[in-house]
Amino acid sequence: MSAQNSAGIQTLLDAEREAQKIVQQDRTKRIRDAKSEAQKEIEDYKKQKEEEYKKFEGEHSSGFKAAEEESNKEADVKLQEIKDAGKKQGDEVVEGLIRVTTDVKPQVPEKIAA
């Protein structure tokens, strides 16, 4: 009878080991599934936030583009005004500079410092 009891105990131990293997495999599978599901949720969330950012950027960047275009137009107008003024008065300015630099009138200083 003790041999039969030993065989029964051995069978129970084997069954317990097999059950532990099955439980461990199930845990491993559940962890992999949970990790995979979490990764998918992260990717979905990331896509959602990227779409929200693009929408936000699209809504708000149009104002910057309009302001940039307006300032470029203003700069072009000012630049043209400067060019026109240069064409009108450029010759007079050059003549004045030449006259001032070439018409030197030497003067004797009143007091010479000692």
Beta strands, then each sheet from edge to edge (+ up, - down):
end
